[in-house]
Amino acid sequence: MDSTSATGGATVAHLWTPRGWQREARIGDVAGNEVRARFALPGMPNLHSHAFQRAMAGLAERRGPGEDSFWTWREAMYGFASRIGPDDLRAIAAQLYVEMLAAGYTHVCEFHYLHNAPDGRPYADPAAMSKAIIEAASDAGIGLTLLPVLYMTGGFDGRPLSERQRRFGLSVDAYLRLLDSLAALESRQLRVGVALHSLRAVPEAAMREVLASPPAAGRVVHIHVAEQIGEVQDCLGVRGARPVQWLFDHAEVDSRWCLVHATHVDDAEMHAIARSGAVAGLCPTTEANLGDGLFPLRGYLDADGFFGIGSDSHVSVSPVEDLRWLEYGQRLLARRRIIAACKTGDSVGELLWTSAWQGGRRAVGLPNDVARDDWIVLDDASPLLAARDERSALDGFLFAGNAPLVRDVMAGGAWVVRDFRHREGERIAADYRRTVESLADG
């Protein structure tokens, strides 16, 4: 089989769909190189990404002089972000997106707030950094929902942005102009949505103005919310309500919304998210790395809530690891096994993949249908899938170890990974190495 060919179809002995497994199904084009596979799944949407942070993974793991937390990590992240320009961002994002595809992600929501130059001044083209993301996604071949972020204040009290936050900042008018210009670039593989960084970074009046504007109409809306205990306490102190409670009291949260993290919610807030049809955007490996806490998964599933997964800061780029740790975190908390699946005989792997795929599709702004062009083919030759049938394939994929099991990947109707090799992987990796070495030297 030609590992670089973008054409061709596949005959799959067992193809997973939202309605269950299909036998002897076909995916892809009739013409071109043919793939024969035992198991294929729809590609997973990655609903939360900060691409530039991939290049700093592992660089914030030395203990500081005081207690380390999300807030101390954030200062390290700000320092790293201050060195990145459009060309750097394109190279970093392209490498990240290759890694996502190889792992089984076929669409990504890029929560993008590096808008301005490091000194806070706009680039000659205010969309320069956004276009770097778009170019990277096109180069890698991944579907992209670009979420330009509104970021205006440094806290719930409305304080100005700090010096290192100024490159994130936009006025409402500048934000809407950016949103409008990016919407003009939309294509089959590019969608544009709305992102409010957080309640602490977006004043109420600005939130209302953006959500009521024509450029935002009908688009998905993503927001960081209730990630940290300190955020909840600050919101209570300044606004007299918990973050998710305040959001539901002041915005019409519905199925277009993705509440990223929503870690620290009480029972009433959890049920409000579920009733609204919004998606809880869970990022277990990043949330673990930052010491955020654990989302109340079992209660949320009992309330028929939607969730999806994202790799966020990219300390791990693997839907397998994020789904595994979503379940394992709950097991550690409850001190028992099998949390996500509640009915006798239900598969944890099938429930997690199905739920995260459905919630992810909602968060990226795509329908939950099966007439799609994003598929991953598992490795028939792997010992980890030996003696596995459709009843055990997804559990084996998620819980049998860390050997790569994604052999081939189709995104947007084209094979971008064949026999574990991305069609442009070597070139993109070389560009990435040059970029991060230059950043390190700087």
Secondary structure, DSSP 8 states (H G I E B T S, - for coil): --TT----EEEEEEEEETTEEEEEEEEE-SSS--EEEEEEEE-EEEEEE-GGGGGGTTSS-S--SS---HHHHHHHHHHHHTT--HHHHHHHHHHHHHHHHHHTEEEEEEEE---S-TTS---SSTTHHHHHHHHHHHHHT-EEEEEEEE---SSTT-----GGGGGG---HHHHHHHHHHHHTT-BTTEEE-EEE--TTTS-HHHHHHHHTSGGGTT--EEEEES-SHHHHHHHHHHHSS-HHHHHHHHS---TTEEEEE--S--HHHHHHHHHHT-EEEE-HHHHHHTT-----HHHHHHTT-EEEE--BT-S---HHHHHHHHHHHHHHHHTSS--S--STT--HHHHHHHHHHHHHHHHHT----S--S-EEEE-TT-GGGTT--TTTHHHHHHHS-SS--EEEEEETTEEEEETTEETTHHHHHHHHHHHHHHHHH-
